[in-house]
C-alpha cells in the first residue's frame, strides 16, 4: 500500500516549474477497465467539454495520492519541451538506461533515473524549454551509438522517447507519460527517483539540483546530425477521392452526419454514431470517428458494426449476388 502525503502549494508550484510544459493533462482510472488495465483519459470540463487546465490543486492531489495524472511533453505553441523522458520496460531495461545515464554524464548532462512498474524512466531536463525535434535528434543518435534498441523501424521492444513527435499541429496532444511521484493504480505503488529519499519534497529538491541541459549545449551535441531516417515520421498524404464510373453514387458518411466541432482529434473527424443515436445512446456525440486521410474509413467506438450504421441511415450496404 502506498503512503499518503499532504504537500504544500509551494511544493506543487515547484513541481509545475520542473515538469509541466502544457496545461492539458490526463487522469488514470481508479478502477480497472474490463481488460484489467488502468487507462488514462483526457481531463475535461463537464460543462464546456474543453480540456481542464492543470494547476497546483491537481498537482497536490497527484502527489498526495488522491489521483494519478499523466503529462504531455510538447507545448504546441512553441514546439518545445521542458524535459525528455526515456521509457524502458524490456529485459535489461535498467542496464540500458544506466548506460545512457553514464554516457549523458560524459557530455555534462545529469539525468535522473526513476523506477517504474516494469523497468525505469530516465529524465533529462532543459535549462529552458528545448525544441522537441532537436532533443529527439540527440537522444536517438546517442542510443543508436550505444546499441540501445529503440521502438520503431521494425523493433517492438526497446526504449520509447518522450516526446514521440518532433512537432504538433493545432489540436494535437501527442503522447503522455505518467507524472513522476504519483501512485500507479495497477500496482498500487509509487515509483521514485533512485538518488533521493522517497517523499515529494526531497525528490523535487533532487531534481532542482541537477545540472540542466542548455539549448547551446544541445545544438553543439547534435551539430551535423539528423533524426535517423528509419525513425522519421510518415508523411501525411491528402485524401484524393477516387474516380467513379458514370452514374455511380458512392456512399460517403460525411454527407449523413454532423461533425462534432468540440472534439479536436488530429487524425479523425468525430460525430454522433447514427446507430447509437437510434438506440438512445451516444449522449456526447463522439462515438463515431471518420479518418481524415480517407473519409471512407469510419468506426463506432461503442461497438456498432458498419452494417448497423448504414441501416440506421436508411442506406443499407448492398450485397453482391453470386451465381
Secondary structure, DSSP 8 states (H G I E B T S, - for coil): --------HHHHHHHHHHH-S-S-EEEE-SS--TTS---EEE-B-TTT--B----HHHHHHHHHTS--EEEE--BTTTTEEEEEEEEE-STTHHHHHHHHHHHHHHTT---EEEE-SSSEEEEEEEEEEEEHHHHHHHHHHHHHHHT--BSBTTBSSSBEEES--S---TT----EEE-TTSEETTTTEE--BTTS-SSHHHHHHHHHHS--B-HHHHHHHTTT----GGGS-------------TT-----GGGTS-B-TT---SSEEEE--HHHHHTT--TTS-SEEEETT-TT-EEETT---HHHHHHHTT---------
